[in-house]
Amino acid sequence: MNRERAGLARAFLIFIVGLGAAGLLIAVLNGPFDTIAATGASVSTTSQAARGQQYVVDFWNALPFIIAILAFVQLLGAAAAEGRFR
């Protein structure tokens, strides 16, 4: 296995391990986040606070997709870099 192929294999391993680690972190932090979001909803009194809290909740719900897209972009970048060195 030459150096370029090892680089792409390493990038693929980072992709898989990164997705697994991110999934594990999100799974562990999901319960505390729901508690914090529920507490914030009961404390907020203005419409601006409720709207801001909804932005945070929407971002949290979209976080797995954002992480997957960023990891895929990293993998594409590694593949493009390997193709450039051939």
GILIN-V425957 format. One record per pair of residues at least 6 apart in sequence whose ideal C-beta (glycine too) atoms are under 6 Angstrom apart, sorted by the first residue. I is the first residue (numbers start at 0). J is the second residue. D is the distance in Angstrom with one decimal. If there is no record, write none. Layout:
i:I j:J d:D
i:I j:J d:D
This chain:
i:3 j:81 d:5.0
i:3 j:84 d:5.4
i:6 j:81 d:5.8
i:7 j:77 d:5.9
i:7 j:81 d:4.8
i:10 j:74 d:5.9
i:10 j:77 d:3.3
i:14 j:70 d:5.3
i:14 j:74 d:4.6
i:17 j:70 d:5.3
i:18 j:70 d:5.6
i:21 j:66 d:4.6
i:32 j:59 d:5.8
i:36 j:56 d:5.6
i:39 j:52 d:5.2
i:43 j:49 d:5.2
i:43 j:52 d:5.9
